[in-house]
Amino acid sequence: MIYLASQSPRRAELLRRESIEFSKFAVDIDESSLANEKPLMYLERVVKAKLKAALSIRSLDIPVLVADTIVVIDEEILQKPINFKVFCEYMHKLSGCWHQVITGFAVGDGESVCYEYRITDVLFASLTNEEIKDYWQTNEPCDKAGGYAIQGIGQRFVKEIKGDFDNVVGLPVKEVKKVLAKFTFPHSN
C-alpha cells in the first residue's frame, strides 16, 4: 500500500492495472515555470515540490508517490491548454513532428526520497485544422499536458512512439514498481 498524491485518474488506473494498492489524495502547488528554466529542471523542481507538499500533509506510515508529465518540443514545455487558441498553437507545433513526453516521479517516506524521470519520443501525424477543431470539441484535450491523450481519442494522431507507452499516459509504472521495491513497507496484521 502507498499514498498516491495525484488528481490524475490515469495514474490511478495504471497503478490499479499493476495491482499496486494505494490511497489517493491531492496536493496543490504552483506549477509555473521560472524564467529560462529548462524542461528537465522544471520537471524535477515541480515533482520535488509536490513530494514536499505531500509529506507535509500526511503522517507517513507508508511511502508516497507523486508525478508530473510534460510535453516538450524544441525545449518548449506545452502545458495543459488554457483555451482553444492555445490548443491550436500546440497542435500546429506537434503536427507532423517528433516531440518528447517526459514524466518525472518521486517516492518518499520521510526518510528516503527517490526521484526519476523517463522520456518517450512521440511522432504526430500531420493534422488538418478540421481535425484539430473536432478534437477540441471532444473536451479530451482540456486537462492533458500538450493537449492530447494517447490512451484516448488523441491516439489517432500518433504515428509512432519510441519508449514506454505508459509514460505518455502519465506514469512509467514498471519503473515506479522498481523504485517502490527499494522502500520498506509496514506489515499488516
trRosetta pair geometry for C-beta under 8 A, 3 or more apart (Angstrom, degrees):
i j d omega theta_ij theta_ji phi_ij phi_ji
1 21 4.5 -46 -96 101 69 111
1 22 6.6 152 -159 -94 61 33
1 23 6.9 34 -178 -13 106 93
1 62 5.3 -59 102 -134 87 162
1 185 7.1 131 43 -158 65 123
1 188 7.9 75 0 -54 127 120
2 20 6.8 -13 21 167 115 107
2 21 7.4 137 18 90 65 60
2 22 5.0 -27 69 -108 77 90
2 23 7.8 -155 98 27 37 69
2 62 5.6 -157 -116 146 39 114
2 63 5.1 -33 -128 78 99 84
2 64 6.7 149 178 -105 89 25
2 65 5.5 46 146 -11 138 107
2 107 7.7 -56 -147 -137 139 108
2 180 6.7 -82 -62 -126 143 125
3 22 6.6 111 -134 -162 13 88
3 23 5.5 -36 -109 69 65 87
3 24 7.6 139 -166 -99 61 24
3 25 6.6 -25 -167 24 108 101
3 54 7.0 162 116 179 129 121
3 58 6.0 56 -107 176 172 173
3 60 7.6 -99 6 -120 136 81
3 62 6.1 137 -19 89 84 101
3 63 7.1 -148 29 108 80 41
3 64 4.1 -25 71 -109 112 79
3 65 6.9 177 88 21 57 67
4 11 6.5 169 -170 124 130 117
4 12 6.4 145 109 -92 162 76
4 15 6.5 -117 -77 -18 144 164
4 22 4.4 45 -18 167 108 143
4 23 7.2 177 22 78 77 34
4 24 4.7 -26 70 -104 102 75
4 25 7.7 146 80 27 56 53
4 64 7.7 170 -80 -159 16 65
4 65 5.3 -21 -110 65 63 102
5 24 7.9 159 -88 -157 24 56
5 25 5.9 -22 -113 77 67 78
5 26 6.9 111 -169 -135 64 19
5 27 4.8 23 173 -11 116 111
5 50 6.3 162 109 164 122 98
5 51 7.6 146 55 -103 144 44
5 53 7.6 160 170 91 147 91
5 54 3.7 -78 -72 -105 167 133
5 58 7.9 -131 -78 -10 116 137
5 64 5.5 32 -18 -180 114 113
5 65 6.9 179 21 79 75 46
5 66 4.8 -27 69 -86 107 91
6 11 4.9 -10 111 65 156 151
6 12 7.3 -165 87 -47 111 82
6 24 7.0 -70 59 -147 68 99
6 26 7.0 -24 136 -110 8 65
6 65 7.6 -39 -16 105 116 85
6 66 6.6 154 -59 -134 91 55
6 67 6.2 -1 -85 41 138 87
7 26 4.7 35 -66 -111 92 118
8 11 4.1 73 90 7 119 105
8 12 6.7 176 100 -8 66 82
8 67 7.7 -59 24 73 145 108
8 170 5.5 -162 176 162 153 155
8 171 7.9 156 99 -35 145 113
9 12 5.5 -54 -150 39 39 115
9 13 6.2 43 152 -23 69 105
10 13 5.7 -53 -147 35 31 112
10 14 6.5 33 153 -20 64 104
10 149 7.9 -158 -81 -142 143 110
10 151 6.8 149 -131 38 118 147
10 169 5.3 -157 175 164 125 91
10 170 4.4 98 103 26 125 141
10 171 7.4 166 120 3 89 100
11 14 5.7 -53 -149 34 33 112
11 15 6.5 32 154 -16 65 104
11 67 6.1 166 -113 50 142 134
11 170 5.2 -97 -63 118 81 120
11 171 4.6 98 -123 -32 84 136
12 15 5.9 -58 -153 37 31 109
12 16 6.4 32 151 -20 66 107
12 22 7.3 -137 -129 73 75 131
12 24 6.1 -13 -99 -83 120 144
13 16 5.5 -52 -146 36 33 113
13 17 6.3 40 154 -25 65 104
14 17 5.6 -49 -149 30 31 116
14 18 6.8 15 156 -4 62 107
14 166 5.7 112 -134 -156 131 112
14 169 6.4 144 -68 105 127 131
14 170 7.0 -163 -12 72 142 90
14 171 4.9 173 77 64 156 119
14 173 4.6 -155 159 -60 112 135
15 18 6.0 -68 -152 46 32 100
15 20 4.3 -84 -168 67 87 111
15 22 5.5 0 144 -1 153 135
15 171 7.5 -20 -47 104 82 159
15 173 6.7 -166 -79 -127 50 120
15 176 7.9 -70 -94 105 88 149
16 19 7.4 31 -176 -79 36 30
16 20 7.5 -90 -66 51 22 69
17 173 7.4 61 70 128 106 175
18 173 5.2 -173 -28 159 146 131
18 174 7.9 -170 -107 -76 142 53
18 177 6.4 -125 170 -68 146 125
20 173 7.7 -154 0 -162 138 108
20 176 7.9 -35 -66 115 171 119
20 177 7.1 -136 -73 -94 129 89
20 180 7.3 144 -133 3 129 177
22 65 7.4 -61 -123 32 135 121
25 54 7.7 138 83 -134 105 92
25 57 7.6 -139 127 106 142 123
25 58 7.1 154 50 -69 148 123
27 50 5.4 136 82 -154 136 74
27 53 4.2 124 -167 109 131 123
27 54 5.0 -89 -52 -67 143 77
27 57 7.1 172 -102 26 95 135
27 66 7.1 -28 32 -114 135 125
28 53 7.5 -144 53 172 38 156
29 46 7.1 159 95 -153 131 72
29 49 4.8 141 -174 131 160 115
29 50 5.7 -125 7 -81 138 63
29 53 5.4 -144 -64 -30 111 152
30 49 7.9 -67 54 151 67 155
31 46 5.5 48 -130 -131 82 126
31 68 7.5 174 -129 -136 124 141
31 79 7.8 134 122 -131 119 124
33 37 5.0 -154 -177 59 92 127
33 42 5.1 -23 -122 -121 98 132
33 77 6.3 151 -65 44 147 142
34 37 4.2 93 62 -42 83 129
34 42 7.3 -170 25 -100 81 86
34 45 7.8 -10 -2 82 120 170
37 41 5.3 -133 -168 91 82 115
37 42 4.7 102 136 -68 120 92
37 45 7.5 -62 -159 17 137 145
38 41 4.6 83 59 12 84 109
38 42 6.8 -150 90 -11 38 89
38 75 6.9 -60 -139 -155 76 103
39 42 5.6 -56 -145 35 29 114
39 43 6.2 28 160 -20 66 107
39 70 6.1 -171 -160 109 104 147
39 72 4.7 13 -114 -102 163 140
39 75 6.4 -148 -16 -153 110 55
39 77 5.3 153 -108 -69 94 99
39 102 6.6 110 149 38 120 150
40 43 5.7 -50 -143 35 33 112
40 44 6.4 31 159 -17 64 105
40 102 7.1 -96 -92 171 72 161
40 117 7.0 -173 -138 61 89 165
41 44 6.1 -56 -147 38 29 108
41 45 6.3 28 155 -18 63 110
42 45 5.9 -64 -152 38 26 110
42 46 6.2 19 158 -15 66 111
42 70 7.2 76 97 -67 118 164
42 77 6.3 -72 78 -52 161 154
43 46 6.0 -59 -145 38 28 107
43 47 6.2 22 161 -15 65 110
43 68 6.1 -169 -148 87 77 113
43 70 5.7 -117 -85 4 109 130
43 102 5.9 -79 -80 117 163 120
43 104 4.2 141 158 -15 108 137
43 117 6.1 71 124 -106 139 144
44 47 6.0 -58 -142 40 27 107
44 48 6.1 22 162 -13 64 112
44 104 6.0 -148 -80 -145 48 157
44 115 6.4 77 -140 161 88 144
44 117 7.3 -85 -73 -39 81 131
45 48 6.1 -63 -147 41 24 106
45 49 6.2 25 155 -20 63 110
46 49 5.6 -56 -147 36 30 112
46 50 6.4 33 153 -21 64 103
46 68 5.0 -22 111 17 121 171
46 104 7.5 119 70 65 92 134
47 50 5.6 -51 -151 33 33 113
47 51 6.5 32 151 -18 65 104
47 66 5.9 153 -161 109 73 106
47 67 6.7 -6 -123 -133 108 28
47 68 5.2 -136 -74 16 83 108
47 104 4.2 -115 -38 115 149 116
47 105 6.5 -143 -148 -109 136 15
47 106 5.0 136 152 -12 108 111
47 115 6.3 128 108 -138 129 110
47 117 8.0 -163 -11 -77 159 100
48 51 5.5 -50 -147 36 36 112
48 52 6.3 39 153 -21 66 102
48 106 6.2 104 -88 -47 55 162
48 113 7.9 62 -127 173 89 143
48 115 6.4 -26 -74 -90 93 144
49 52 5.6 -50 -146 35 33 112
49 53 6.4 33 153 -18 64 105
50 53 5.8 -57 -149 38 30 111
50 54 6.2 30 153 -19 66 108
50 66 4.0 170 117 180 118 146
50 67 7.9 -84 91 25 156 18
50 68 6.7 163 -14 -42 148 111
50 106 7.4 150 75 42 98 118
51 54 5.6 -55 -145 38 32 111
51 55 6.1 30 157 -19 67 107
51 64 6.9 146 -140 99 75 112
51 66 4.8 -145 -70 26 71 137
51 106 4.5 -58 -60 95 141 135
51 108 5.1 95 -172 6 121 134
51 113 6.6 100 151 -138 152 119
51 115 7.9 -111 -15 -84 154 100
52 55 5.9 -55 -145 37 28 109
52 56 6.4 27 155 -21 62 109
53 56 5.8 -61 -150 34 29 111
53 57 6.8 5 161 -4 64 111
54 57 6.5 -74 -150 42 29 95
54 58 6.2 -12 169 13 69 117
54 64 4.8 178 137 153 131 150
54 66 5.6 -162 -12 -60 147 123
54 108 7.7 135 83 57 114 114
55 58 6.9 -76 -132 51 24 87
55 60 6.5 -22 -136 -45 75 133
55 64 6.5 -160 -73 39 68 145
55 108 5.9 -46 -72 104 124 132
55 110 6.2 154 -151 -86 114 67
58 64 6.4 133 61 -75 145 136
60 63 7.3 40 -168 -101 114 26
60 64 6.4 -87 -116 -22 113 106
60 108 7.8 -65 -128 119 159 79
60 109 5.5 164 154 -165 134 55
60 110 4.4 179 59 -32 140 118
61 186 6.0 -33 167 0 91 145
62 109 7.3 -91 155 -123 23 100
62 185 6.5 26 -131 -137 89 82
62 186 6.7 -96 -80 20 79 100
63 107 5.2 20 171 -179 129 99
63 108 6.6 159 -152 82 84 24
63 109 4.4 -58 -95 -75 74 96
63 180 6.8 -177 72 -130 150 80
63 183 4.7 10 -51 167 144 166
63 185 7.4 -72 1 -90 100 81
64 107 7.1 167 81 -150 43 55
64 108 5.8 -20 57 63 90 76
64 109 7.2 156 10 -88 72 47
65 105 6.5 -3 -170 -176 91 112
65 106 7.5 166 -149 85 48 45
65 107 5.2 -17 -97 -98 73 82
65 176 6.6 46 -140 -156 138 122
65 180 7.6 -31 -75 -80 122 107
66 105 6.7 171 89 -152 47 64
66 106 5.4 -5 57 56 93 89
67 103 5.9 6 -175 -178 113 101
67 104 6.7 169 -151 89 63 49
67 105 4.0 -18 -99 -100 93 90
67 106 7.6 177 -78 18 52 59
67 170 6.9 111 117 163 134 79
67 171 5.5 27 160 -100 179 91
68 103 7.1 175 88 -148 37 61
68 104 5.6 -3 56 56 84 92
68 105 7.9 172 19 -80 53 54
69 101 6.5 2 -173 -178 105 93
69 102 7.1 163 -152 85 57 43
69 103 4.4 -22 -98 -97 84 86
69 104 8.0 -178 -82 21 39 60
69 145 5.0 -155 106 17 90 152
69 167 7.8 153 -120 170 114 61
69 168 7.9 105 -160 -154 137 26
69 170 4.9 -101 -27 -126 147 64
69 171 7.8 -94 -58 -54 118 51
70 77 5.1 -45 -170 -142 126 105
70 78 7.6 135 -178 53 75 56
70 79 7.6 -37 -131 -93 86 54
70 101 7.5 174 87 -152 42 51
70 102 5.3 -13 60 61 89 92
70 103 7.9 168 19 -83 59 41
70 145 5.6 -136 -123 -166 30 142
70 146 7.9 111 176 -41 43 96
71 77 7.2 113 70 -161 52 56
71 78 4.4 -40 85 60 106 104
71 90 7.9 64 95 -158 139 118
71 94 7.9 -21 163 -87 133 125
71 99 6.1 33 -179 140 89 133
71 100 7.4 160 -157 86 47 50
71 101 5.5 -21 -102 -102 70 73
71 145 4.9 157 -11 140 95 94
71 146 2.8 40 11 -63 165 122
71 147 7.9 -91 40 19 158 67
72 75 6.7 1 -175 -119 108 17
72 76 6.7 154 -153 72 63 40
72 77 5.7 -31 -96 -96 79 56
72 78 7.2 -171 -84 9 26 81
72 99 6.3 171 82 -177 45 91
72 100 4.7 -16 62 65 99 99
72 101 7.7 172 19 -86 75 25
72 102 6.1 15 0 2 121 115
73 76 5.8 -25 70 57 67 93
73 78 6.5 28 13 -25 100 118
73 93 5.4 147 83 149 152 114
73 94 6.4 -142 -57 -86 153 66
73 97 6.5 68 -143 118 129 135
73 99 4.1 -51 -80 -115 93 110
73 100 7.5 169 -75 22 49 69
74 93 7.9 -111 20 -169 115 115
76 93 7.6 -79 76 -170 135 156
78 81 8.0 -12 175 -64 93 79
78 90 4.9 107 -156 -127 131 110
78 93 7.1 -176 -81 76 133 140
78 94 7.6 -28 -33 -54 171 111
78 99 7.8 -8 10 -171 130 151
78 145 6.8 111 97 171 78 70
78 146 4.3 72 96 -105 121 62
78 147 6.8 -71 154 -1 121 95
79 82 7.8 24 96 -37 115 89
79 145 6.5 -68 -155 -131 32 71
80 142 7.1 33 180 154 106 41
80 143 5.7 -9 -143 -146 137 33
80 144 6.3 132 -118 61 85 25
80 145 6.0 -58 -64 -83 68 42
80 147 7.3 127 -150 -71 42 59
81 84 7.8 70 149 -92 130 16
81 86 4.4 169 -151 101 86 103
81 87 3.8 75 180 -73 167 76
81 90 5.8 -110 -77 0 115 141
81 141 6.0 9 32 143 126 109
81 142 6.9 -91 68 -124 90 38
81 147 4.5 43 -21 -90 120 109
82 86 5.3 59 41 22 75 154
83 86 5.4 95 54 13 68 100
83 87 7.0 -124 104 -6 35 94
84 87 5.4 -55 -146 38 33 116
84 88 6.3 36 156 -22 67 103
84 136 5.6 67 -124 -169 90 153
85 88 5.9 -54 -153 32 29 110
85 89 6.7 30 149 -19 62 104
86 89 5.5 -52 -152 33 36 115
86 90 6.5 38 150 -20 66 103
86 147 7.9 -175 119 -73 84 132
87 90 5.7 -54 -152 34 33 113
87 91 6.3 28 154 -17 67 107
87 132 7.5 153 131 -180 95 99
87 136 5.5 115 118 -102 153 114
87 141 5.6 89 -135 125 126 145
87 147 4.9 145 -135 -135 80 141
88 91 5.8 -55 -144 39 32 109
88 92 6.3 31 157 -18 65 107
88 132 5.8 84 -119 155 73 139
88 136 7.7 -26 -61 -58 77 142
89 92 6.0 -58 -149 37 27 109
89 93 6.5 27 153 -18 63 108
90 93 5.8 -61 -153 36 30 110
90 94 6.2 17 157 -10 68 112
90 146 6.1 158 -174 -169 131 51
90 147 4.4 126 95 10 151 140
91 94 5.8 -59 -141 44 31 106
91 95 6.1 52 155 -46 65 99
91 127 5.6 -75 170 78 105 158
91 132 4.5 141 116 -122 161 116
91 135 7.6 145 -102 63 144 137
91 147 6.5 -92 -54 102 82 142
91 148 7.9 108 -95 -51 86 115
92 95 5.6 -33 -142 8 30 123
92 127 7.7 -116 -90 67 43 113
92 132 7.6 3 -53 -94 72 156
93 97 7.1 -66 153 41 54 146
93 99 8.0 72 128 -78 95 135
94 97 5.9 -136 -163 56 32 101
94 99 5.8 -54 -121 -15 86 141
94 124 4.5 79 152 -8 92 162
94 127 7.7 37 88 -1 89 131
94 146 6.9 87 -71 -175 142 107
94 148 7.6 -142 107 -4 172 136
94 157 7.8 52 124 149 123 133
95 124 5.9 -93 -110 115 23 128
95 125 7.6 -32 -150 102 63 46
95 126 5.3 57 175 -141 93 49
95 127 4.3 -108 -111 25 109 93
96 124 6.4 -44 -12 92 18 88
96 125 6.9 -7 -79 161 54 27
96 126 4.0 26 -66 -83 105 79
96 127 7.7 -132 -26 3 77 67
97 123 7.4 -141 119 -141 24 62
97 124 6.0 10 52 43 57 103
98 121 5.7 -4 -169 -175 111 104
98 122 6.9 149 -153 79 59 39
98 123 5.0 -32 -92 -91 72 75
98 124 8.0 -176 -84 12 24 72
99 121 7.5 162 83 -153 29 60
99 122 5.7 -24 64 64 77 91
99 124 7.1 21 8 -14 107 108
99 146 7.3 146 118 -131 150 139
100 119 5.3 -24 -163 -161 118 102
100 120 7.0 141 -157 73 63 42
100 121 5.8 -38 -98 -99 70 59
100 122 7.3 146 -109 17 19 83
101 119 7.4 146 75 -155 46 51
101 120 4.9 -17 60 63 96 96
101 122 5.7 45 -12 -12 107 126
101 145 7.5 121 -137 100 93 123
101 146 7.2 -77 -99 -12 94 151
101 150 8.0 -73 -45 -25 167 137
101 167 6.3 140 106 125 107 91
101 168 4.5 82 79 -112 161 73
102 117 5.8 18 -180 176 97 120
102 118 7.2 176 -148 85 57 41
102 119 5.0 -16 -100 -101 86 75
102 120 7.8 -177 -77 24 41 64
103 117 6.5 176 91 -150 42 72
103 118 5.7 -4 57 53 88 87
103 167 5.0 -154 16 -160 123 77
103 170 6.3 132 -108 -169 136 31
103 171 6.1 -164 172 -97 155 31
103 172 5.8 168 72 -15 128 90
104 115 6.8 5 -177 -173 102 94
104 116 7.2 180 -149 97 62 36
104 117 4.0 -32 -96 -93 74 102
105 115 7.5 178 93 -146 38 55
105 116 6.2 -12 60 63 80 78
105 117 7.3 146 13 -93 61 51
105 171 6.6 71 -74 -136 141 82
105 172 7.3 -144 2 41 132 87
105 175 7.7 138 46 101 130 110
105 176 6.0 -41 112 -93 160 100
105 179 7.7 179 103 36 113 160
106 113 6.2 -2 -175 -172 112 94
106 114 6.6 167 -151 85 63 47
106 115 4.4 -19 -98 -97 98 76
106 116 7.7 152 -87 19 51 57
107 113 7.3 168 86 -150 46 48
107 114 5.2 -2 54 54 90 97
107 176 7.4 128 -52 -153 123 79
107 179 5.1 151 14 134 137 121
107 180 6.2 -159 -123 -83 164 64
107 183 6.4 -111 142 -41 128 139
108 112 6.7 -165 -138 96 60 50
108 113 4.1 -5 -100 -104 105 80
108 114 7.4 -179 -72 20 61 58
109 112 5.8 19 38 48 98 80
109 183 5.8 140 -35 -149 136 122
109 184 7.7 172 122 52 177 75
112 182 7.8 -124 133 126 150 107
112 183 6.8 -166 73 -106 128 87
114 179 5.1 -173 103 -156 142 114
114 182 6.6 83 -43 72 156 142
116 175 6.3 -133 109 157 144 126
116 179 6.4 -148 8 -71 132 137
118 163 7.1 152 160 -177 101 124
118 164 5.9 -5 150 33 143 134
118 167 4.7 -106 101 -117 122 137
118 172 4.2 58 23 -39 154 155
118 175 5.9 173 -52 3 134 162
119 163 6.5 -114 109 -112 53 161
119 167 7.6 94 156 156 3 150
120 161 5.9 2 171 -172 112 108
120 162 6.8 169 -165 81 64 51
120 163 3.2 -156 -119 87 74 134
120 164 5.4 -113 -77 51 121 62
120 165 7.5 137 -141 -77 158 22
120 167 4.6 149 -23 85 125 126
120 168 5.2 -89 78 -54 148 92
121 161 6.8 154 85 -160 56 55
121 162 4.2 3 56 52 107 103
121 163 6.0 121 19 -5 64 117
122 150 7.3 -114 -124 -88 142 133
122 158 6.0 -61 -166 -132 104 106
122 160 7.6 166 -155 90 43 53
122 161 5.2 -12 -104 -107 70 84
122 162 8.0 -146 -64 26 35 67
122 168 6.3 101 -69 -111 132 135
123 158 7.1 102 74 -162 56 62
123 159 4.6 -59 105 63 104 102
123 160 4.3 19 39 52 121 90
123 161 7.4 -150 19 -73 74 40
124 127 7.0 -36 158 -30 117 106
124 157 5.3 -8 -148 152 89 99
124 158 6.5 -53 -104 -101 54 47
124 159 6.7 88 169 3 10 95
125 156 8.0 -56 23 139 137 62
125 157 5.4 -133 35 -161 96 55
125 158 7.4 -61 -12 -11 88 4
125 159 4.9 126 -64 -53 76 104
127 131 4.9 -129 -162 81 87 127
127 132 5.5 92 147 -56 128 92
127 157 6.3 -2 -80 -131 113 116
128 131 4.7 100 54 4 79 100
128 132 7.1 -142 95 -4 44 86
129 132 5.6 -54 -150 37 34 114
129 133 6.3 33 154 -18 67 107
130 133 5.8 -54 -145 38 31 110
130 134 6.1 30 156 -18 65 109
131 134 5.8 -55 -143 39 28 111
131 135 6.2 29 158 -21 64 107
131 157 7.6 135 154 -90 130 105
132 135 6.0 -57 -149 35 27 109
132 136 6.6 29 154 -21 62 105
133 136 5.8 -54 -152 32 31 112
133 137 6.6 30 153 -20 64 107
134 137 5.8 -58 -154 33 32 113
134 138 7.3 41 149 -29 62 96
135 138 5.8 -45 -163 15 40 115
135 140 7.0 -71 -179 54 78 111
135 141 6.3 71 139 -34 98 123
135 148 7.5 -16 169 -107 140 92
135 153 6.5 175 -133 119 86 121
135 154 6.9 81 -156 -91 129 73
135 157 7.6 6 -89 -42 155 131
136 139 8.0 46 166 -68 44 31
136 141 6.0 -51 -109 34 56 134
138 141 7.5 92 67 -6 93 82
138 153 5.4 -44 148 37 172 164
139 142 5.6 -24 -170 -8 64 123
140 144 6.9 8 150 -12 71 135
140 148 7.6 33 120 -141 108 46
140 149 5.3 -102 171 15 112 122
140 152 5.2 -169 -150 119 139 148
140 153 5.3 179 -2 36 166 114
140 154 6.4 -157 124 -32 135 99
141 144 5.6 -91 -150 41 43 112
141 147 4.2 17 -166 -171 115 72
141 148 5.8 -18 -109 -78 92 45
141 149 7.4 -143 -89 -12 47 85
141 154 7.2 113 -82 -73 83 123
144 147 6.0 102 81 -135 96 10
144 148 5.8 -125 113 59 142 16
144 149 5.0 -123 -100 -61 153 79
144 154 7.4 -144 113 -22 168 158
148 154 3.4 143 -173 -147 95 147
148 157 6.4 -83 -143 52 153 137
149 152 3.7 31 98 26 124 114
149 153 7.0 62 63 40 102 64
149 154 4.6 138 54 22 51 125
149 155 7.6 -42 108 -37 66 75
149 169 7.9 45 -164 -128 77 63
150 154 5.9 -68 -74 97 32 107
150 155 5.4 79 -172 -90 49 75
150 158 5.8 43 -129 -39 95 153
150 161 7.7 53 -149 -68 147 142
150 165 7.0 -151 125 -162 137 80
150 168 4.5 19 17 129 153 125
150 169 6.2 -103 63 -73 104 64
151 155 6.7 56 -103 -58 7 116
151 168 8.0 157 -33 103 84 94
151 169 4.9 48 -33 -111 127 106
152 155 6.5 171 71 -14 30 94
153 156 6.5 -31 173 6 57 109
154 157 5.7 -47 -172 26 63 112
154 158 7.2 63 138 -25 76 101
155 158 5.6 -55 -157 26 47 115
158 161 6.4 1 178 -47 125 98
161 165 6.3 110 91 -90 158 71
161 168 6.6 -83 -130 -33 144 148
163 167 6.1 -54 138 47 113 141
163 168 7.8 122 92 -38 107 99
164 167 3.9 87 86 -8 106 112
164 168 7.4 179 101 -8 64 77
164 172 5.0 61 106 -121 159 98
164 174 7.3 -141 -131 32 135 113
164 175 7.7 -76 -70 -14 171 113
165 168 5.9 -57 -163 32 40 109
165 169 6.7 40 143 -19 69 104
166 169 5.2 -50 -150 35 41 117
166 170 7.8 -69 170 49 62 49
166 171 6.2 -50 156 82 98 59
166 172 5.7 120 95 -117 102 39
166 173 5.1 -79 161 9 152 95
166 174 7.2 126 49 -3 147 87
167 170 7.9 170 -178 26 25 9
167 171 7.3 -101 -108 98 39 13
167 172 4.2 13 -84 -73 91 91
171 176 6.2 -3 172 -31 103 143
172 175 4.2 19 118 26 113 118
172 176 6.4 150 89 -22 63 87
173 176 5.2 -49 -143 35 38 117
173 177 6.4 45 156 -25 66 98
174 177 5.8 -47 -153 29 32 114
174 178 7.0 35 148 -19 61 100
175 178 5.6 -49 -155 31 39 113
175 179 6.6 35 150 -15 67 103
176 179 5.7 -57 -152 38 35 109
176 180 6.2 36 152 -21 69 106
177 180 5.6 -52 -143 36 32 112
177 181 6.6 42 154 -30 62 100
178 181 5.8 -49 -157 22 31 117
178 182 7.7 33 147 -22 57 98
179 182 5.9 -52 -168 21 42 114
179 183 7.6 33 144 -17 66 102
180 183 5.8 -58 -161 29 47 111
